[in-house]
Amino acid sequence: MKDKLIEQAFVAMGNAYAPYSKYHVGACVKTKDGKLFRGANIENASFGATNCGERSAIFACYSEGYRKDDIEGIAIVTDGEILAGPCGICRQVLSELLNGDTPIYLSNGKASMDTNIDALLPLQFGSKDIDGKF
């Protein structure tokens, strides 16, 4: 599973639109029933309107009705010189939309790392923190 996800994430990275940063990201989510959802980073001159590759992929998956218990893993790849993990916003999103132990595979084609959101974002803020507050 890992190799196929990383391969498909690199395919997705080919669709990145990064005219400002020139930093390309691709991601691929695999569901337990074998469906693949790819995503790439899409930049905007209004940087707050930019969407990262991993959020593009996970949002596509959720848009088709899948939820965290349906997800088998996600690969996130970049064309950077050093291995990079998800940005802070993506970590927060993934902390809500993935199970804590769902595999996250990171790669830049030279180095790779296997992790999960519990390791990438300890002391996560989530629904447990706001239950009953609204």
C-alpha angles and dihedrals in degrees: 000000000000096000093047092049093050091047092051092046089057088050089052091049087063087069095053117129105208109148093150107041097025084214111130124203130183131183138184128196120200120202124209090253090058101257117143125212117192128196138177134195113268115196130203131193085241091066094203088065092059117112123208123229096247092051090048090054098043092045090051089052093049091044088063092055100263120136136194095279089056095056120097098181148320132226121205120191136179139186091229123127092239130045110265134193130211118295120251095266091050091049090054092048093046090049089063100035100043131054110251094249098043107128117255114193117200124193143159094185092261102056134018140191134193115214143134136228093261089062094041096047115028118183091027120198110227149129091313088065096053103033109130094006095104 
